[in-house]
Amino acid sequence: MRKAIILSLLGLLIFQFASTEVRTGLSIKAGYCAEKEKTDPNQWDFGQIKQGAVLKHDFILKNETNNILGINSIHTSCGCTVSESAKKSLLPQESTTVTVTFKSEGYLGPVTQFVYVNTDNPNLEIIKFTIKAQVEVSKEI
């Protein structure tokens, strides 16, 4: 009986440990306001779009550390994608908008572009955002 109780407690302890989320002292959230994508806040899928459309999306970048977070630069994977941040420095718990503009001219089919936010935090030097679209030729009648 004693052995069964010990094994049960051990099993419960292992289950509890496995289901507990491991946390670090550093947490910088990148998300967005829209409800369309909930699986990964660093990705946005525009869905099916017409070729030549210019699309924008705002990601939200929140500094959840206890230190000031500096945004050193923002780079994109292609000249068709432009991105800018409303702020260059974030106090602890402060947020900013990272606006991404995608010009679909010249694209056809699935497109994936990346935005790289370079910070002064050595634990999180680069924050990557991803935008996706399925570009279709507009059919004229």
C-alpha positions as CSV (number, residue, x, y, z in Angstrom):
1,M,0.0,0.0,0.0
2,R,2.8,2.4,0.9
3,K,4.5,1.6,-2.4
4,A,1.3,2.5,-4.3
5,I,1.0,5.8,-2.5
6,I,4.6,6.7,-3.2
7,L,4.3,5.8,-6.9
8,S,1.1,7.8,-7.1
9,L,2.7,10.9,-5.5
10,L,5.7,10.5,-7.8
11,G,3.5,10.3,-10.8
12,L,1.6,13.4,-9.8
13,L,4.9,15.2,-9.2
14,I,6.2,14.3,-12.6
15,F,2.9,15.3,-14.3
16,Q,2.9,18.6,-12.4
17,F,6.5,19.3,-13.4
18,A,5.9,18.4,-17.1
19,S,2.9,20.7,-17.3
20,T,4.6,23.7,-15.7
21,E,5.8,26.3,-18.1
22,V,9.5,27.1,-17.8
23,R,10.0,30.8,-17.4
24,T,13.1,32.9,-17.8
25,G,13.7,36.3,-16.4
26,L,13.6,37.8,-19.9
27,S,10.3,38.2,-21.8
28,I,9.8,40.5,-24.7
29,K,6.5,40.0,-26.4
30,A,5.8,40.8,-30.0
31,G,2.2,40.6,-31.0
32,Y,-0.6,42.4,-32.8
33,C,-4.0,43.8,-32.3
34,A,-6.0,41.9,-34.9
35,E,-7.9,38.7,-34.1
36,K,-7.1,36.9,-37.4
37,E,-4.0,34.9,-36.3
38,K,-3.8,33.7,-32.8
39,T,-1.3,30.9,-33.2
40,D,1.9,33.0,-33.6
41,P,1.8,36.7,-32.8
42,N,5.0,37.3,-34.9
43,Q,3.2,36.1,-38.1
44,W,0.5,37.7,-40.2
45,D,-1.2,36.1,-43.2
46,F,-2.9,38.5,-45.6
47,G,-4.6,35.5,-47.3
48,Q,-5.5,35.8,-51.0
49,I,-4.7,39.2,-52.5
50,K,-4.7,40.7,-55.9
51,Q,-1.4,41.3,-57.6
52,G,-0.4,45.0,-57.3
53,A,-2.1,45.5,-53.9
54,V,-0.3,47.4,-51.2
55,L,-1.0,46.0,-47.8
56,K,-0.2,47.1,-44.3
57,H,-0.1,45.4,-40.9
58,D,0.8,46.6,-37.4
59,F,2.6,44.3,-35.1
60,I,2.8,45.3,-31.4
61,L,6.2,45.0,-29.8
62,K,6.1,45.1,-25.9
63,N,9.1,45.3,-23.7
64,E,8.4,43.1,-20.7
65,T,11.8,43.3,-19.2
66,N,12.9,45.5,-16.3
67,N,15.4,47.4,-18.6
68,I,15.0,50.0,-21.3
69,L,14.9,48.2,-24.7
70,G,16.5,50.1,-27.6
71,I,15.5,49.4,-31.2
72,N,18.8,49.7,-33.2
73,S,17.4,49.1,-36.7
74,I,14.8,47.3,-38.7
75,H,15.6,45.4,-41.9
76,T,13.3,43.5,-44.3
77,S,14.1,40.5,-46.5
78,C,13.1,42.3,-49.7
79,G,12.7,45.8,-51.1
80,C,8.9,45.1,-51.6
81,T,8.5,45.2,-47.8
82,V,9.0,48.3,-45.8
83,S,8.9,48.5,-42.0
84,E,9.2,51.2,-39.3
85,S,8.7,51.5,-35.6
86,A,6.8,54.2,-33.9
87,K,9.4,54.4,-31.1
88,K,13.2,53.7,-31.0
89,S,13.4,53.1,-27.3
90,L,10.9,51.3,-24.9
91,L,10.7,51.7,-21.2
92,P,9.9,48.6,-19.2
93,Q,6.3,47.4,-19.9
94,E,6.0,49.9,-22.8
95,S,4.8,49.0,-26.3
96,T,5.2,50.3,-29.8
97,T,3.8,49.6,-33.2
98,V,5.9,48.1,-35.9
99,T,4.2,48.9,-39.2
100,V,4.9,46.6,-42.1
101,T,3.9,47.6,-45.7
102,F,4.0,44.9,-48.5
103,K,3.9,45.8,-52.2
104,S,2.7,42.8,-54.1
105,E,3.5,44.2,-57.6
106,G,5.4,41.5,-59.6
107,Y,4.6,38.6,-57.3
108,L,2.4,35.6,-58.1
109,G,1.6,32.7,-55.8
110,P,2.7,32.2,-52.3
111,V,4.9,34.9,-50.8
112,T,6.7,35.1,-47.5
113,Q,8.6,38.1,-46.3
114,F,10.5,38.8,-43.1
115,V,11.1,41.8,-40.9
116,Y,14.0,41.8,-38.5
117,V,14.0,44.2,-35.5
118,N,17.5,44.5,-34.1
119,T,17.6,45.4,-30.4
120,D,20.3,46.3,-27.9
121,N,19.3,43.4,-25.7
122,P,22.1,40.7,-25.9
123,N,19.5,38.0,-24.9
124,L,17.2,38.9,-27.7
125,E,19.2,40.7,-30.4
126,I,16.8,40.1,-33.3
127,I,13.0,39.8,-33.2
128,K,11.6,38.3,-36.4
129,F,8.2,39.1,-37.8
130,T,6.8,37.2,-40.8
131,I,4.1,38.2,-43.3
132,K,2.5,35.9,-45.9
133,A,0.2,36.3,-48.8
134,Q,-1.2,34.3,-51.7
135,V,-0.9,36.7,-54.7
136,E,-3.4,36.2,-57.5
137,V,-3.6,37.9,-60.9
138,S,-6.6,40.2,-61.0
139,K,-9.0,38.9,-63.7
140,E,-10.5,41.7,-65.8
141,I,-13.8,41.2,-67.6
